[in-house]
Amino acid sequence: MADANDAYVKAARELPALIARAGGETVGILLHHRHFPEAAEIHLMAISPAWHRRGIGSAMIGKLAADLRLDACQILQVKTLGPSHPDPNYARTRAFYHSAGFLPLEETSALWPGNPCLLMVKLLA
């Protein structure tokens, strides 16, 4: 877990970010990466638990998708823990992404040893 957190801190220094603030407090962050002119990825999205289910994540994805469309990007992807893993928190995460228009593409064990990775995509064009 510490290695993953270190990687996210490093990514936050290098990748474009959307930040959500409320009352001067940072309540959400979305890091994204443009792999190709046609394709981008949500590298990390985290919303403070006290702010879940208030539309912040949806607004951040909506803003990113709108910006990407203006720049002719056609696909947005996200990776999350796959459905073959029983973690209920990630079941909610997958449901959130599905409600935001992401569709499951593939579950693979090749990316994260010991944890299934679900690739989800949202068509922007």
C-alpha positions in Angstrom: 0.0 0.0 0.0 2.8 2.4 0.8 4.3 1.8 -2.6 1.0 2.6 -4.3 0.6 5.8 -2.2 4.1 6.9 -3.2 3.3 6.3 -6.8 0.1 8.4 -6.5 2.1 11.2 -4.9 4.6 11.1 -7.7 1.8 11.0 -10.3 0.2 14.0 -8.7 3.3 16.0 -9.3 3.5 15.0 -13.0 -0.1 14.5 -14.4 -2.8 17.0 -15.1 -5.3 17.2 -12.3 -8.8 18.4 -11.6 -9.4 19.5 -8.0 -12.7 19.8 -6.2 -12.9 22.2 -3.3 -15.7 23.1 -0.9 -15.5 25.8 1.7 -11.7 26.1 1.1 -11.2 22.4 1.7 -10.0 20.0 -1.0 -12.6 17.3 -1.3 -11.7 15.5 -4.5 -8.9 15.0 -7.0 -8.8 13.4 -10.5 -5.5 12.7 -12.2 -5.6 12.0 -15.9 -3.2 11.0 -18.6 -3.4 11.4 -22.4 -1.9 8.2 -23.8 -2.7 9.1 -27.5 -4.5 12.0 -29.1 -7.6 9.8 -29.3 -7.4 8.1 -25.8 -7.0 9.3 -22.2 -7.1 7.6 -18.8 -8.3 8.5 -15.4 -5.2 7.6 -13.4 -6.7 8.3 -10.0 -9.9 9.7 -8.7 -10.4 10.1 -5.0 -13.3 11.9 -3.2 -13.3 12.5 0.5 -15.8 9.9 2.0 -17.8 12.7 3.7 -18.4 14.1 0.2 -19.5 10.8 -1.5 -22.9 10.8 -3.3 -23.0 14.6 -3.7 -22.2 14.7 -7.4 -18.5 15.7 -7.1 -17.2 12.6 -8.9 -19.8 12.9 -11.6 -19.0 16.6 -12.1 -15.3 15.9 -12.3 -15.7 13.2 -14.9 -18.1 15.5 -16.8 -15.6 18.3 -16.8 -12.8 16.0 -18.0 -14.9 14.4 -20.7 -16.0 17.8 -22.0 -12.4 19.1 -22.1 -11.3 15.9 -23.9 -14.1 16.1 -26.4 -13.0 19.7 -27.3 -9.5 18.4 -28.0 -10.9 15.6 -30.2 -10.3 12.7 -27.7 -12.6 9.8 -28.4 -12.1 7.3 -25.5 -11.7 7.7 -21.8 -10.6 4.7 -19.8 -10.3 3.8 -16.1 -8.9 0.8 -14.3 -10.4 -0.5 -11.1 -10.5 -3.7 -9.1 -12.4 -6.3 -11.1 -15.7 -8.0 -10.2 -14.1 -11.3 -9.5 -12.7 -9.8 -6.3 -15.3 -9.7 -3.5 -14.5 -6.2 -2.1 -17.8 -4.4 -1.6 -16.2 -0.9 -1.8 -15.0 -1.6 -5.3 -18.4 -3.0 -6.3 -19.7 0.5 -5.5 -16.8 2.1 -7.4 -17.7 0.0 -10.5 -21.3 0.9 -10.2 -20.3 4.6 -10.0 -18.2 4.4 -13.1 -21.0 2.5 -14.9 -23.5 5.2 -14.0 -21.0 7.8 -15.4 -21.2 6.0 -18.8 -18.2 3.7 -18.5 -18.6 0.2 -19.9 -16.6 -2.9 -18.8 -14.1 -4.0 -21.5 -12.0 -6.6 -19.9 -10.9 -8.1 -16.6 -7.3 -9.2 -16.5 -4.9 -10.6 -13.8 -1.9 -9.6 -15.9 -1.6 -6.0 -14.7 -1.8 -6.2 -10.9 -0.5 -9.5 -9.6 -2.9 -11.0 -7.1 -5.7 -8.5 -8.0 -8.0 -8.6 -11.0 -8.0 -5.4 -13.0 -11.2 -4.3 -14.7 -10.7 -2.0 -17.7 -13.7 0.3 -18.3 -14.1 2.7 -21.2 -16.3 5.7 -21.9 -16.9 6.7 -25.5 -16.6 10.5 -26.0 -17.2 10.9 -29.7 
